[in-house]
Amino acid sequence: DSFSGQVFTEFRNNADGYTSKRWTHVIKPFEIPSYWKRYRSFDFGYSKPFSVGWWAVDGEGRAYRYRELYGCVAGQPDTGVKQEPSEIARRIRAIEDEFERGNLIIGVADPAIWDVRYGEEASPAQVMEKHGIYFDKADNARLAGKMQLHYRLAFDEEGYPMLYVFDTCKDFIRTIPALVYDDTKVEDVDTKGEDHIYDECRYVLMENPISPPRQTVQPPVGDDPLELHRRARFYRV
């Protein structure tokens, strides 16, 4: 469903395509092949949620979000759990010790986590490194990152996009379709919204940029008397 001001009108959560992977971005989980490249993207938050996403990229360059850790108070959207970088690192370490043992994971994060905050001796990045969690500085170009997500959400003539998300990543599925445009920076996402997952998504996509699709196809729709989907097909550039 689309609404006025929505940024990523292309996003589809179509249960009919969970298995075929056609005309949907949400799919059922499957075992990630060991030879696919893996990434961990991170956006830090304290009073606002932090977000960690685990991604895999297949041989065709298609990205899969297969796991997430979202530091949001249950039942209170956009409210952070107020965990320090050391605790976040311990949680990441526990997940990767259980599910990622033996896998090489490339970490990318907001460059701001290398800043030393007032009154502290180490940056969040330095604190997390002490717990064995390492990141590279991400390309934080906002508009370029936004366009990368648009490119990947587009469907080809067979109904396949260049980005999928496992249906277990509930907060990605909840927050990405809800993002709206900023009233003043009209090409950009409104940063007052719940954009933390979107931000760390941008970081990993900028590590694997793709060219604009030559041709995109709108997914088939059922009864749509108001033509809402057709009206919402365009995005700002």
ABEGO torsion letter per residue (X at the ends): XBBBGBABAABBBBAAAAAAGBGBABBBBBBBBAABBBBBBBBBBAABBBBBBBBBBBAAGBBBBABBBBBBBBGBBGBBAGBBAAAAAAAAAAAAAAAABGBBBBBBBBAAAABBBBGBABBAAAAAAAAGBBBBBBBABAAAAAAAAAAAABBBAAGBBABBBBAABAAAAAAAAABBBBAABAABBBAABBAAAAAAAAAAAAABBBBBBABBBBBBBBBBAAGAAAAAABBBX
